[in-house]
Amino acid sequence: RQRFLADASRMLAESMDYQGTLTMIARLAVPDLADWCVVDLIQGDGRMARVAIEHKDPLRLTLAHTLQEHFPPRSDAAVGPSHVVRTGRTEFEAQISDSSIRAIAPEAERRRLLAGLGLNSYISVALNTRGRILGAITFFTDTGRSLFPDDVAMAEDLARRAATAIDNLRLYDQAQR
């Protein structure tokens, strides 16, 4: 775990490409920490946008992109990344419940697409740096693999490092302009 976090820190510190860094953040977690990962950032108008998606299975990655195209993050969701951004509190479910699926996906088609991804467990963590929440990073496992409470600490550590990298790249971009 320490080697993973050290490697993640090195890669995040070396990157000067904003979009490439967002993609790298999602890729860092797959498949070591999770089977798939999404990064959502707060935009200038206050809404959330999914800026990176990574999945270990290319077919399911396509399905995840389809889900995103038709059903972007809901700002009023009672659970998931939007809720994490509003509260600043990490969410963890070792076994995703049907009630959580209904809360995330009130629409039948969204639930169908999520079912195709085979959700089993998840951790969603705020990307928080310098007292500001920039967005959230969410880790999922497929059926047959679970996340555990000790994975929460690692996800939170990775989120802190990722938030610092995102913030530094934004500051660098502003300085360049």
N, C-alpha and C positions, 0 to 999 in steps of 0.2 A: 504493500500500500504506500509506504514512504517513497519507494522508487517511482511508483506511478505518479504521485504528486510532485516529486522532484522533476521528473521528465515533463509533466504538464506545465510546471512553472517555467522551465527552460524554453519550451516551445512557445508558450504565450508571450514570454518576454522578448523573444527573437522576432516575432511577427510584426510587420509594419503595414500589413494589408488588412483593412477593416473587415470586409466581407470574408476574406480568407480566414481570419481569426474566428469569426462567428461560426463558420463551418468547422474549423478545427476544434472548437470547444465541444461541439456535438460529437465529433469523431473521437475525441479523447476518451469519452465514456463508453463507446461501443467497440468491442464487446466486453471489455474488462469489467466495467461496473454495471452495465445494463445492455439490453438487446436493442433498445432504440432510445433516442434522446431528441428533445426539441428545445430550442432557445427562443424565447419570446422577449421582445424589448418594447418599452414604452416609447411611443413616437412623439414628435413635437406637439401633436394635437391631443395627446393624452391617451389615445387608444393603444391597444397592444397589437403588435404584428409578429407573426412567426417568421423569424429571420434565418433559422437553420433547422433542418431535420436530417437525422441520420438513423439508419436501420441496418442491422447486420444482414438482412435478406433483401436483395435488390427488388424482388417482387412486392414485398411488404413496404419498401421505401416508396415505390410507385403508389401504392394504396394510401400511404401516409400523406403524400403530396396531393392526391385526389381529395382526401379528407380536408386538407388545409384549403384547397381551392374553393370547395363548396361550403365549408364550415370553419371560418377563422375563429380564433379564441373569442369566447363570449365574455364581455366585460362584467356581466352581472352573475357569472357562475358562482355557485355556492362552494365549490371545491375546484382544485386545479390551479393552473398558473395565474389566472386573473385574480383569484381569491388570495393566493400567496402574495401577489404584488400589493393588493389592498391592505392585507394584514401584516405583512412582513414576516409571517410565521411559516416555517417548514411544514409541509404535509407529507405524511408517510402512511401507506397502506400496504401491509405485507400480503394481503389478499384483497384485491379490489372487489368491493361489494356491488351488488346490483343497484343499490340505492345511490352509490357514487356514480355509477355509469349513467343512471337516469338524471342525476344532477348535472353531470358534465354534458350529457347528450339528451336533451328532452325530445329531440326530433328522431323519428324512427330511422330515417336514412343515416343520420350521424351515428346512431347506435349500431346499425348494420355494418358500417365501415369500421367502427371501433372493434366490433366483434371479429372482423376479418384480420385485425392486427393481433388478436389473441392476447389481450391484456391480462396480466396476472397480478403484478404489484407495481407500485410507483413511489417515487420521491419527487417532490417539487420544492425547489429552494429559491428564495429571492436572490437576485444578483444585486448585492448591496455593497456600496463603497462610499466612503467619505460622507456617511449619513444619508445617502440617497439611494433609493431603489431604482435600478435601471431596467429591471425586467425579472424574468424567472428562467431557470433551467429545470427541465423535468426529465426524469429517467424512468423508463418502463422496462419491465421484463415480460417476455412472452409466457404462455402457458408452459409449465414444466420447470420454470426457474423463478426464484423469489429473491426479493431484496430483504435485508435483515436490518435490525436497529443499528448495528455497527456500520452499515453502509451509509446511514444518514450522516454521520460525522464526516465521512470521506466526501459525500456529495456536497455538504456545506463548505468544506475546505476547498474543493474544486470550484464551487460557485464564487467564493471570496476571491480566489486567484483570477477567475475569468472576469469578474466584475472589475477588478483593478486593471486588467489588460484592456477591457472595453473602454473604460474611462480614460486610460492613458492614450489610447488610439484616438478617441474623440478630442482630447486636449491637443494632441499632436496635429490632428487635422485642422483644428481651429487656429493653432499657431502658424501652420503653413499658409492658411488663407489670409 
